[in-house]
Amino acid sequence: MKKPVILGCFILFVCGVLSGCYPVKSLHPLYTEKELIFETKLLGTWMGSMGGEKDKTVILNFAEGQNKSYNLLYISEGNTCGLTANLVQLGKYRFLDIALNAESTSADKDKFRSFNQGYFAHIIYMHSFSKFIMEGESLSLEMLSHDFVKEKIEKNLIKLKNEVYKEAGEKEYIITANTAELQEFLIDYTDKYGSEGPAFFPKFELKKQK
């Protein structure tokens, strides 16, 4: 089994840089091979801000990966990490599925190589999902909000398989629904709540760099 060697990168992307706002984490991916699409226009470097924080620059670099995937390099506040992104077409909507890229760089591997193997035995890959809108030289990524989904689950307004655990005293939901269930949920969720600001938050607004 492959072991993710850049856990810190994923934490940076989905937690640390989001100022307390973080996306839903899923055990399973949002896609099968038939839903994957590859947009060559996405390749290259995009720069912008996240969640309206104009003073916090975010850089995303998309390079071609394997099997229609993208190698995603995320850069913010002097931190760089490698992730894997897959562009998913579900009906009229597009989503970006993001997960750890264990093959990121040899430097990352060397950095974590000294860790005890027992540590890696307790790490699994997780996925986060963002609504994807690309228009010309503009790119918008809106993350599926953990807090919004948590609220709807607790009010029984959303039926989605999950497990709950406590992180720093706070309840966090890990989605355990399979891929087919996730796809059905995301389409229905976006139809119902997509126009509500908190449903997809934070929002990345980026421009293509020449």
N, C-alpha and C positions, 0 to 999 in steps of 0.2 A: 504493500500500500504506500502511495506517495504521502509524504508528510509536508505540510506547509512550513516553509522556513522563513517567511516574512510576516508573521502574525502582527508585528508592530505596525506594518504598513496598513493592514486592513483596519486595525484599531484607529490609526490616524485618520483614515479616510472616512469611516462611518461613525466615529465618536469624537475624537480629540478636536478636529477642526470644525466641528459643527456646533460649538458653543452650547452644548446641552441638548441639541436637537439631532436625533439620529434615526436612521431608517429601520424598517422591519428587517429582521434577519431570518432567512429561510434555510432549512436543512437541504431542500431540493431545489434544482434549477427551474427556471421559468420556461425552458424550451426543450423541444426534441429537435432532431435534425431538420425536420420539415418546416419548422417555424423560423429558422435562422435565415437572416438576410445579410448581405455584405454591401455596404455603401462605400465606394471608393472616395466619395467626397468627404467622408469623415476622416480619412487619413491626414495626418499632419498635426500641427500644433494649434491649440485653441487657448485663448487667454480671457479671463474675466473675473467675476466676483461671485461670492456664494452668499445666499440669504440676505441680500441687500447690503452686505458689509463691503462698501466700495473701497475701503482702505486695505482690504485683505485680498491680495492677488492670488488667483488660482490658475495654474497651467495644467492642461491635459494634453498629452501627446498620444495619438493613436497610430500604431503601426500594425501592419498585417501579421496576424498570427496563423494558427493552423485551423483547418476545418471551419472557415468563415468567421473565426474569432479575431479579436483585436488584442494586441499587447498594449495595455494602457499604463502610461507613466503619469503619475500624479505628483505635482509639485506645489507646495504651499509653505510659506514662512520658513524657507530654507530646508524643508523636509521633502525627501523624494521617496516614492515607493512604486513598486511594480504590481499591477493587477491584471486580471483577464476580464475582458468585456465581450459580451455577445449581444448583438442587436436582434430583437425578437419582434416579429409581426404577428399581432393578435387582432384579427378583424381590421377595424379602421385605426387601431392604436399601435404605436411602436413603443417598446420598452428596452432599456439597457439593463442586462443582467450582469452584475459585477461580483467577482470572487477573487480570492487570492491567486496570485501567479507564483507557484512554487519554484519555477525555473527562471525567476526574474534576472538576477545577476549573480555571477560567481562571488562578488563581494558580499552579498547578502548571505550566501551559503557559508562562506568562510566565517562570517560574523557569528552565525548561529551553530556552527558545527560543534563547538565545544559544549553545547547544552547536553544534559543527560538525556538519553534516548527515552527514558520514562516520561520526560516532559512532553515529547512529541506524540507519545502514545495517547495523550489526553487532548489532542487538538484535532478538530475536524474542519473541513471547508464549510463556509457559510456563504449564502448569496444575499445580495441586496438588489432592489429593483427601482428603476427610475423611469418616469415617463419621458419619452424622447421626442423632441421636436427640432428639426433642422430645416432652416429656411435660408437658402443662399449662404451667406457668410456668417450667419447667426446660429447658435446652438443653445438650446434650453434643456436642462436635465432637472427633473423634479422628483425627488426621492419619496418613495412610499413611506409616510410618517408612522413611526412606531407609536407615538403618543395618541395619534388619531385612531389608529386601528385598535390599540389597547382600549380606548374609551368605548368604541363600538362593540368590541367583544364583551366587555364587562356589562354593557347594557343589552346584551343579546340581540344586537342589531346586525351582527356579522357572525356567520357560522363558518368557522375555519379551524381545522385541526391545529392544536398548538400545545406547547408545554410552557409552564411558568417556572421561573426561578428568580431568586432575589440577588440583585447586584447592588452592593453598597446600600442595602436596606430597601431598595426600590424593586418592585416587581417588573420583570422583563419577560416579554413573550417571544418565544422561538417558534416559528411556524413550521409544522411538521407535515402539512398537507402535501400530497404528491403533485407531480407536474401538471397533470390534467386538472386537478382541483384548483391549483394555483392559477392556471390560465382562465378557468371559468370565473374564479373570484376576481381577478384583476380586471377583466372586461366588465363584469357587473359593478364592481367597486368604482371604476372610472366613470361608467355611465351615471351612477347615482351621486357620487361625491366629487368627481373630477373638477368641478367648477368652484369647489370650496377651498379656500386658501390653505387651511391646515391639513387637508387630506394628502397633499403632496408637498412636503417641506423638509429640508430647505430646498431652495431653487438655485441652480447654477445658471448664470447668464454669461455666455462666452462668445468671442469673435474669432474667426479664423485669422491666423497670422500668416503673412506672406513669406 
